[in-house]
Amino acid sequence: MSETVLAIDIGSTKICAIIAEIENGTVNIQGHGVSKSQGIKKGAITNIELASKSIKKAVSDAKRISGSNITSATVSISNAYAKSLNSTGIVNIPHKDISIKEINRVMQTALYNANVPNEYEIIHVLPYNFRVDDQDFIEDPFGMNASRMEVDVNIIMTQKSNLSNLKKAVRSAGIEIDGIVLSGYASAIATMDEDEKELG
């Protein structure tokens, strides 16, 4: 089954929009659009109306080429106002077998333990090390027998005000937001092979 997706990269010099069809893991580009960024400086929205017009132009060009009328997108934002911090979560495993529930619980514990400033919103929570009963670097703890599980995570966040203004600009362009991705993270994932992803 195929899925049509729209991705918008909002930069300080240009805005890129790509419409693609994804089927069985294969990505087929259907259309693209590029516009000069206006109302955006150093990755931050400085004029919502101008930024919205720039976004709308890039998306309209991509729609025209693809013939699609897609109305929602994943939006990539600048690293300029992003921060990251590390945190650790620890939980006991009452039934000795690690389930999805326990994995979610240890991730939530790591988030709870993090000192996220009030003016920031979390964009990504990236686990980079699971420990099961003091055994480090477990690739996937699901189904393992254990009495305790720990996780080390990297939390990526951005300023709430900047994110709110960006969302307003995108929605003013007639696009709903499916998700927000940090541009540096998206670029890293796109250029890494499977072995590099496993190595972190």
LINGI-V180851 format. One record per run of one state. SS is the DSSP state (a for helix, b for strand, c for the rest). FROM is the first residue (numbers start at 1). TO is the last residue. Records with the same first field share a line. If there is no record, write none. Layout:
SS = FROM-TO / FROM-TO
//
This chain:
c = 1-1 / 11-13 / 24-25 / 37-39 / 42-43 / 46-47 / 67-71 / 78-81 / 93-96 / 98-99 / 114-119 / 133-134 / 139-144 / 146-147 / 173-175 / 192-193 / 200-200
b = 2-10 / 14-23 / 26-36 / 40-41 / 44-45 / 72-77 / 82-92 / 97-97 / 120-132 / 135-138 / 145-145 / 148-159 / 176-182
a = 48-66 / 100-113 / 160-172 / 183-191 / 194-199
//
